[in-house]
Amino acid sequence: MCVEFAPLRLPLRRRLQTAAVLQWVFSFLALAQCCLLLFLGLLLGDGWALAALYAAWLYLDWDTPARGGRRSAWVRQWAVWRYFRDYFPITLVKTVDLDPSQNYLFGFHPHGVLVAGAFGNFCTEATGFSRLFPGLTPHLLMLPFWFKVPFFRDYIMSGGLVSSEKASVSHLLGHEGGGQVAVIAVGGPPESLEARPGALTLQILGRKGFIKMALQHGAALVPVFSFGENELFNQVSNPQGSLIRTVQERLQRIVGLALPIFHARGVFQYSFGLLPFRRPIHTVVGAPILVPKSPHPSREAIDELHQTYLARLTQLFEENKARYGLAEERHLQLL
């Protein structure tokens, strides 16, 4: 294989952009493990008293990820996130104003490999969420497992990540006075196994839990499509029925995590590595679907709203695809 090396002379801003994305990939793939090792090292070493104090704090703070989290405006405005944004770059696109007296459930599509668009737009202020949607506070939902990892949980909460358990979603969508946005990558980990350049496959036909939650709280549903999300990484071929896919799906059922085998570019060369490609992401926030409050929605009501959501999501995609480089014959594949 011929390796394409990066030029020796590059503007400082591009090197800072690469460094920003490198730390983000590290955070996704290894920071939790490092935090756990740090805690165990303190506990088993001379820092046991500090570890004991943190464990006591953890006990008292256990429910915070399901009670709106603990975001930090300072962390969300770090300069590193602006370099992260400019690496791709990432753009947040508003199509209509959203009433801050309402609570919203944003359905984010597609999941991609590492949900870069969702993180950049909703866990940082780099793309101007607060400026575009004044009065609204976004919370990106993440698997509850990660909020059990010492130190790591505090870091991810600082950006606005919260647990994806039902109690957490209910807390946000039931907030008196509105202004809360729960952002869910609807396809979840299984959809990441479909993420590769050119893919338009969404795992959504059997996913109706978010629809039920919106009905129970009368929260408006907003389809969000992130053009370019699947273009960031290549993925080892894993068609349905293959050994790789079978193992991935079995692991996903057991531990709740999908393990896509992905690759893209490196830090000093462009031929292989775990850094994403520099490809633009345009995250388009659609118009809200107003939802009547129904504490005990019927199956028929859930199915009807689900069909409405699918229609509005498809419409959002079709109306914007040409603007972001997709041919007229390209359409969503809903599974």
C-alpha positions as CSV (number, residue, x, y, z in Angstrom):
1,M,0.0,0.0,0.0
2,C,1.3,3.5,-0.9
3,V,1.2,5.8,2.0
4,E,0.3,9.4,1.4
5,F,2.1,11.6,4.0
6,A,0.9,15.0,5.2
7,P,2.9,17.9,4.0
8,L,5.6,19.1,6.4
9,R,4.5,22.7,6.0
10,L,1.0,23.2,7.1
11,P,-0.7,26.3,8.7
12,L,-0.8,26.2,12.5
13,R,-4.5,26.3,12.5
14,R,-4.7,23.1,10.6
15,R,-2.4,21.4,13.0
16,L,-4.5,22.7,15.9
17,Q,-7.6,21.3,14.2
18,T,-6.1,17.9,13.9
19,A,-5.0,18.0,17.5
20,A,-8.5,19.0,18.6
21,V,-10.0,16.0,16.7
22,L,-7.3,13.7,18.0
23,Q,-8.3,14.4,21.6
24,W,-12.0,14.0,20.7
25,V,-11.3,10.5,19.2
26,F,-9.2,9.6,22.3
27,S,-12.1,10.7,24.5
28,F,-14.5,8.4,22.7
29,L,-12.2,5.4,22.5
30,A,-9.9,5.5,25.6
31,L,-10.7,8.2,28.1
32,A,-13.2,6.2,30.1
33,Q,-10.7,3.3,30.5
34,C,-8.0,5.8,31.6
35,C,-10.3,7.4,34.1
36,L,-11.2,3.9,35.5
37,L,-7.5,3.0,35.8
38,L,-6.8,6.3,37.5
39,F,-9.6,5.7,40.1
40,L,-8.3,2.1,40.8
41,G,-4.7,3.4,41.0
42,L,-5.8,5.9,43.6
43,L,-7.9,3.4,45.5
44,L,-5.2,0.8,45.7
45,G,-2.3,3.3,46.3
46,D,-1.5,6.2,48.4
47,G,-4.4,8.2,47.1
48,W,-7.0,5.8,48.6
49,A,-8.4,8.7,50.8
50,L,-9.1,10.8,47.7
51,A,-10.7,7.8,46.0
52,A,-12.9,7.2,49.0
53,L,-14.0,10.8,49.0
54,Y,-14.8,10.6,45.3
55,A,-16.7,7.3,45.9
56,A,-18.8,9.1,48.6
57,W,-19.5,11.9,46.1
58,L,-20.4,9.4,43.4
59,Y,-22.9,7.8,45.7
60,L,-24.6,11.2,46.5
61,D,-24.4,12.3,42.8
62,W,-25.5,9.0,41.3
63,D,-28.8,10.2,39.9
64,T,-27.5,13.5,38.4
65,P,-27.1,12.1,34.8
66,A,-30.8,11.3,34.8
67,R,-31.8,14.6,36.4
68,G,-30.6,16.9,33.7
69,G,-26.9,16.4,34.2
70,R,-24.4,19.1,35.2
71,R,-23.4,21.1,32.2
72,S,-20.6,23.7,32.2
73,A,-20.9,26.8,30.0
74,W,-17.1,27.2,30.3
75,V,-16.4,23.8,29.0
76,R,-18.9,24.1,26.1
77,Q,-17.1,27.3,25.0
78,W,-13.5,26.0,25.1
79,A,-11.5,27.1,22.1
80,V,-10.6,23.5,21.3
81,W,-14.2,23.0,20.1
82,R,-13.9,25.7,17.5
83,Y,-10.8,24.0,16.1
84,F,-12.8,20.7,16.2
85,R,-15.7,22.4,14.2
86,D,-13.3,23.8,11.6
87,Y,-11.5,20.5,11.0
88,F,-14.5,19.1,9.0
89,P,-16.1,21.7,9.1
90,I,-19.4,21.3,11.0
91,T,-22.4,23.6,10.3
92,L,-25.7,23.8,12.2
93,V,-28.6,24.8,9.9
94,K,-31.8,26.2,11.3
95,T,-34.9,26.0,9.1
96,V,-37.5,27.5,11.5
97,D,-37.6,29.3,14.8
98,L,-38.4,27.1,17.8
99,D,-40.6,28.4,20.7
100,P,-38.5,28.3,23.9
101,S,-41.7,27.8,26.0
102,Q,-41.9,24.3,24.6
103,N,-39.8,21.2,25.4
104,Y,-38.5,19.3,22.3
105,L,-37.3,15.8,21.4
106,F,-34.8,16.1,18.5
107,G,-34.4,12.9,16.5
108,F,-30.8,12.9,15.2
109,H,-30.1,10.9,11.9
110,P,-27.9,9.1,11.0
111,H,-25.9,7.9,14.0
112,G,-22.6,7.6,12.1
113,V,-19.6,5.9,13.6
114,L,-18.9,8.5,16.4
115,V,-21.9,10.9,16.1
116,A,-19.5,13.8,15.4
117,G,-22.2,16.1,14.2
118,A,-24.4,15.6,17.3
119,F,-21.4,16.2,19.6
120,G,-20.2,19.3,17.8
121,N,-23.6,20.9,17.6
122,F,-25.2,19.9,20.9
123,C,-22.4,19.4,23.3
124,T,-20.4,22.5,22.5
125,E,-21.3,26.1,21.5
126,A,-18.9,26.0,18.5
127,T,-21.7,26.0,15.9
128,G,-23.8,28.6,17.8
129,F,-26.7,26.5,19.1
130,S,-27.6,29.1,21.8
131,R,-27.5,31.9,19.2
132,L,-29.6,30.1,16.7
133,F,-32.1,28.7,19.3
134,P,-32.2,31.2,22.1
135,G,-33.9,30.0,25.3
136,L,-33.3,26.3,24.5
137,T,-30.9,24.0,26.3
138,P,-29.7,20.9,24.4
139,H,-28.9,17.6,26.1
140,L,-27.4,14.7,24.1
141,L,-28.5,11.3,25.3
142,M,-25.8,8.7,25.9
143,L,-26.0,5.1,27.1
144,P,-26.3,4.9,31.0
145,F,-23.3,2.7,31.3
146,W,-20.8,5.6,30.7
147,F,-22.1,7.6,33.6
148,K,-20.9,4.9,36.0
149,V,-17.3,5.5,35.1
150,P,-15.5,7.6,37.7
151,F,-14.3,11.1,36.6
152,F,-15.3,10.3,33.0
153,R,-19.0,10.9,33.9
154,D,-18.2,14.4,35.2
155,Y,-16.4,15.3,32.0
156,I,-19.1,14.2,29.6
157,M,-21.8,15.8,31.7
158,S,-20.0,19.1,31.5
159,G,-20.7,19.2,27.8
160,G,-24.4,18.5,28.2
161,L,-24.5,14.7,27.8
162,V,-27.1,12.9,30.0
163,S,-28.3,9.4,30.5
164,S,-30.6,7.9,27.8
165,E,-32.7,6.0,30.4
166,K,-36.4,6.7,30.5
167,A,-36.3,8.6,33.7
168,S,-33.8,11.0,32.2
169,V,-35.9,11.7,29.1
170,S,-39.0,12.2,31.3
171,H,-37.2,14.6,33.5
172,L,-36.2,16.8,30.4
173,L,-39.5,16.6,28.5
174,G,-41.6,17.1,31.6
175,H,-39.7,20.3,32.6
176,E,-42.1,23.0,33.6
177,G,-41.8,26.1,31.5
178,G,-40.2,24.4,28.6
179,G,-36.8,25.3,27.1
180,Q,-35.4,21.7,27.3
181,V,-34.2,19.7,24.2
182,A,-33.5,16.0,24.5
183,V,-31.4,14.9,21.5
184,I,-31.5,11.2,20.7
185,A,-29.6,9.4,17.9
186,V,-32.6,7.3,17.0
187,G,-30.8,4.5,15.2
188,G,-28.6,3.9,18.2
189,P,-25.5,1.7,18.2
190,P,-26.9,-0.8,15.7
191,E,-27.1,1.9,13.1
192,S,-23.4,2.7,13.5
193,L,-22.7,-0.8,11.9
194,E,-24.2,0.7,8.6
195,A,-22.2,3.9,8.7
196,R,-19.8,4.2,5.7
197,P,-19.4,6.7,2.9
198,G,-22.5,6.8,0.7
199,A,-24.7,5.0,3.1
200,L,-28.2,6.4,3.7
201,T,-29.6,3.5,5.8
202,L,-31.5,4.4,8.9
203,Q,-32.6,1.9,11.6
204,I,-36.0,3.5,12.5
205,L,-39.0,1.4,11.5
206,G,-39.1,-0.5,14.7
207,R,-38.0,2.3,17.0
208,K,-41.0,3.9,18.6
209,G,-40.0,4.4,22.2
210,F,-39.0,8.1,21.5
211,I,-42.4,8.6,19.9
212,K,-44.2,7.3,23.0
213,M,-42.1,9.5,25.2
214,A,-43.0,12.6,23.1
215,L,-46.7,11.7,23.4
216,Q,-46.6,11.1,27.2
217,H,-45.1,14.6,27.8
218,G,-46.6,16.5,24.9
219,A,-43.1,17.4,23.7
220,A,-42.7,18.6,20.1
221,L,-40.8,16.2,17.8
222,V,-38.1,17.7,15.6
223,P,-36.4,15.6,12.8
224,V,-32.7,16.4,12.4
225,F,-30.6,15.1,9.5
226,S,-26.8,15.4,9.5
227,F,-25.6,15.4,5.9
228,G,-22.0,14.1,5.8
229,E,-22.2,12.1,9.0
230,N,-21.5,8.8,7.3
231,E,-18.7,10.2,5.1
232,L,-16.1,10.5,8.0
233,F,-14.9,6.9,8.2
234,N,-14.5,3.8,6.1
235,Q,-15.7,0.5,7.7
236,V,-14.7,-3.1,7.2
237,S,-17.2,-4.9,5.1
238,N,-19.8,-6.5,7.4
239,P,-22.9,-7.4,5.4
240,Q,-25.9,-9.1,7.1
241,G,-25.1,-12.8,7.7
242,S,-21.3,-12.3,7.7
243,L,-19.2,-13.6,10.6
244,I,-18.1,-10.1,11.5
245,R,-21.7,-8.8,11.5
246,T,-22.9,-11.8,13.6
247,V,-20.2,-11.2,16.2
248,Q,-20.9,-7.4,16.3
249,E,-24.6,-7.9,16.7
250,R,-24.1,-10.5,19.4
251,L,-21.8,-8.2,21.3
252,Q,-24.3,-5.4,20.9
253,R,-27.0,-7.5,22.5
254,I,-24.8,-8.6,25.4
255,V,-23.1,-5.3,26.4
256,G,-25.3,-2.7,24.6
257,L,-22.4,-1.3,22.6
258,A,-21.8,-1.7,18.9
259,L,-18.2,-2.2,17.8
260,P,-17.9,-0.9,14.2
261,I,-14.4,-1.7,12.7
262,F,-13.6,1.6,11.2
263,H,-10.6,3.4,9.8
264,A,-9.8,6.7,8.0
265,R,-6.6,8.7,8.2
266,G,-3.8,9.3,10.6
267,V,-2.1,12.3,12.2
268,F,0.9,12.5,9.9
269,Q,-0.4,10.6,6.9
270,Y,-3.7,10.3,5.0
271,S,-3.8,6.5,4.2
272,F,-4.8,4.8,7.4
273,G,-5.7,5.6,11.0
274,L,-8.5,6.4,13.4
275,L,-8.9,10.1,12.7
276,P,-12.0,11.0,10.6
277,F,-11.6,12.4,7.1
278,R,-11.9,16.2,6.6
279,R,-15.4,16.1,5.1
280,P,-18.1,18.7,5.8
281,I,-21.0,18.0,8.0
282,H,-24.3,20.0,7.7
283,T,-26.7,19.3,10.5
284,V,-30.2,20.5,9.4
285,V,-32.8,21.0,12.1
286,G,-36.3,20.6,10.7
287,A,-39.6,22.1,11.7
288,P,-41.3,20.8,14.8
289,I,-44.2,18.3,14.9
290,L,-46.6,19.5,17.6
291,V,-47.6,16.6,19.8
292,P,-50.7,16.5,22.0
293,K,-50.0,15.3,25.6
294,S,-51.3,11.8,26.2
295,P,-50.0,10.2,29.4
296,H,-51.2,6.7,28.2
297,P,-51.0,6.8,24.4
298,S,-52.6,4.0,22.5
299,R,-50.7,1.8,20.0
300,E,-52.6,3.5,17.2
301,A,-51.6,7.0,18.4
302,I,-48.0,5.9,18.6
303,D,-48.1,4.3,15.1
304,E,-49.8,7.4,13.6
305,L,-47.3,9.8,15.0
306,H,-44.4,7.5,14.0
307,Q,-45.6,7.6,10.4
308,T,-45.9,11.4,10.5
309,Y,-42.4,11.6,11.8
310,L,-41.1,9.3,9.1
311,A,-42.8,11.5,6.5
312,R,-41.4,14.7,7.9
313,L,-37.9,13.2,8.2
314,T,-38.0,12.0,4.6
315,Q,-39.3,15.4,3.5
316,L,-36.4,17.2,5.3
317,F,-33.9,14.9,3.6
318,E,-35.4,15.3,0.1
319,E,-35.7,19.1,0.4
320,N,-32.0,19.5,1.4
321,K,-30.1,16.7,-0.3
322,A,-29.2,18.6,-3.5
323,R,-27.9,21.5,-1.5
324,Y,-25.4,19.2,0.3
325,G,-24.1,17.3,-2.7
326,L,-26.4,14.3,-3.1
327,A,-27.8,13.3,-6.5
328,E,-31.6,13.5,-7.1
329,E,-31.8,9.7,-7.3
330,R,-30.4,9.2,-3.8
331,H,-33.1,8.3,-1.2
332,L,-33.2,7.2,2.4
333,Q,-33.4,3.5,3.1
334,L,-35.6,2.9,6.2
335,L,-35.1,-0.4,8.1
